[in-house]
Amino acid sequence: MTTKFVHKHFELVLSGRVVMSAMLLFTAIAHSTFTKGMTMMLPDFIPFKTEQFT
C-alpha cells in the first residue's frame, strides 16, 4: 500500500497476496467458530460431522 505513494506504482501481486491471506484467515476463523452452521451444510451420509473432545 505504501508502494503506491513511494514508488508511484501499485503492486498487484502483493495486493492479491494480502487480500487472499485475509480471506483465508477469516474463513478459517469462521469454520472453527461457527461449527453448527458448517455442519448443517454437510450431507447426512458423512459420519462424525463434528469432533467431540472428551
C-alpha positions in Angstrom: 0.0 0.0 0.0 2.8 2.4 0.7 4.5 1.4 -2.6 2.0 3.5 -4.5 3.0 6.6 -2.6 6.7 5.9 -2.6 7.3 4.3 -6.0 4.3 5.8 -7.9 3.1 2.3 -8.9 0.8 -0.3 -7.5 1.9 -3.9 -7.0 -1.0 -6.1 -8.0 0.7 -9.3 -6.9 1.3 -8.1 -3.4 -2.2 -6.8 -3.2 -3.6 -10.1 -4.3 -1.5 -12.0 -1.7 -2.6 -9.7 1.1 -6.3 -10.0 0.1 -6.1 -13.8 -0.3 -4.4 -14.1 3.1 -7.1 -12.1 4.8 -9.8 -14.1 3.1 -8.3 -17.4 4.2 -7.7 -16.2 7.7 -11.4 -15.1 8.1 -12.6 -18.3 6.5 -10.5 -20.4 8.9 -11.8 -18.4 11.9 -15.4 -18.8 10.7 -15.0 -22.6 10.2 -13.8 -23.1 13.8 -16.2 -20.6 15.4 -19.5 -21.4 13.7 -19.3 -25.2 13.7 -23.1 -25.6 13.9 -23.7 -23.7 10.6 -20.8 -25.5 8.9 -22.1 -29.0 9.9 -25.6 -28.1 8.6 -24.0 -27.8 5.1 -22.7 -31.3 5.1 -24.8 -34.2 3.7 -26.4 -36.8 6.0 -24.2 -39.7 4.8 -21.0 -38.1 6.2 -20.3 -39.6 9.7 -18.7 -37.7 12.6 -19.5 -34.2 11.3 -18.3 -32.6 14.5 -15.4 -33.8 16.6 -16.1 -34.4 20.2 -13.3 -33.6 22.6 -13.5 -35.5 25.8 
